[in-house]
Amino acid sequence: MIAPPHSRYLEQLRYTHKAHLRLTVMNPAGTSMGVLPVTAVQFELDGLAQIRRSATITVGEDFTTTPSRDALEATTTRDGVVRIEHAVNPLGAEQTSSLVWVVLATLRVQDISRSATTASTEIVAFDRTMLLDEFQLPTPQPLNNTYLNLIKRLIAELTAPAAAPPPAVLTEPFIVHPSIDTTLRPAPGKSLAQGANRLEEMQRLAEAIGGVVSCDALGRFTLAPYTLPGPPVLELTLGEDGTIENVGEEFSRTNQYNAVGIEFTPTDDTTGEIKSKQFYKYDNVPSSPTYYDGPFGRRNIFFQEEYAHVPNDATANKIATERLKQYTGSIRGLNLSVVYNPLLEPGDRISVEFPDGVVEDHIIDQLSMNLGSSARMSVVTRFEGVPLGGPT
C-alpha cells in the first residue's frame, strides 16, 4: 500500500466525498512547470507486468495555443515526468483550499494526442521502468559485483546525463526492503549478453535475491518481495451493506505448476571448473491445492538459460522457492468491483469476507480505476492460504 498519507485524507476517503485530481508537469530538472486541469484518469496497476503503473490522462482543455504545450512536450524527454495527485473532501463541502493532496503516480509520458474538435488532450504514461525497456545492452555486461549493485548499475546507465560516461553507482534514491539479502553475488566469470533486454535482465537479477524491481508512487526505484509479509491491509465484505459491489470467481490451471527446475553453471571453488547443475523445488504441502502428489497432477516448469549466473545451490534454492510461490497454492481467484481505494498496490494482501461467513486472504495482482468519474474500481486477486472461518 502507498505510504500512509495525512490522517484526514484516510478519514474522508471512508465516507461519501468529492474527488479532486490534478496533474503536475515536471521538467527534466525535477521542477514543476505548472498544474493542468484533469478531466479523467484511467489508472492501471499490474503486478504481473514488468512495467507496473500506467495511466491514460484526459486534460479538458486545448493546449495547442497556450504555454502548456511546451510543458507537455518537455515531458516526452527521457527525464520529464507528470505527477498524478488525488484529494477528497466531504460531499457538500465547497472549500478546497485545505485539501490534502496524495501522490498516486509519477509517470513518464509516452504519447500525447490533442483534439481541436473536443478541445481536449490525451496523455498516455508509464512508470520509469519503461526507460530500461527502451535500451538494450550495447556491450556485454560483466556480472562482477553483488546482485544489488548490478541492478543499480543497469539503472544508473540510463539516468546519467547523455554526454557523461555511464556511472558505476546509482546516485538517485533506491529503496530496498530489509528482507532482501544485499550481499549475494553471481557466479564469477558470468556476463549479460550484448543486445539483451535491460529490463528483463534486471528483473532476473532481482529474482535471484527474492525480489522484483518497480517504481513507487513518487517514481523511485524499489526492490522488494512481490508479496510483503504482514496482515491484510484492507478488509472487504460481500453483502447488502458490504464494500464489494460485484464478484466473479475464476478457476484455472493456466500458469499453475507444482515443480520448478533451474539449470545453472556455477564455478567450482576448488577446481575452477564450470559445471552445469540442475535444481528442483516441489510443492510438498499435502494441504495445498497444487500438491505435487495430489489430485492436481504433476506439472513442472523448467528454466534453462535465465539463471546461468546463479553461483551456488543456496541461491538456486532461493530463486526456485520464490518461483514456486508464484505458481502454486492458488488455482482460483476473484474479479472484484469494489469501493475504490487508490492507495492499494499489487502484492497487497487483503481480507475478503463472504456472506456465508467464510473469510479468505487474497493477494492483489491487478487494479484498474477511473479516477474522478467512478466510485468503483476493478481488482483481480488470487487466493492465498486456507479459509479462516465459516462452514467447514
Order of alpha helices (4+ residues) and beta strands (2+ residues): alpha-beta-beta-beta-alpha-beta-beta-beta-alpha-beta-alpha-beta-beta-alpha-beta-beta-beta-beta-beta-beta-beta-alpha-beta-beta-beta-beta
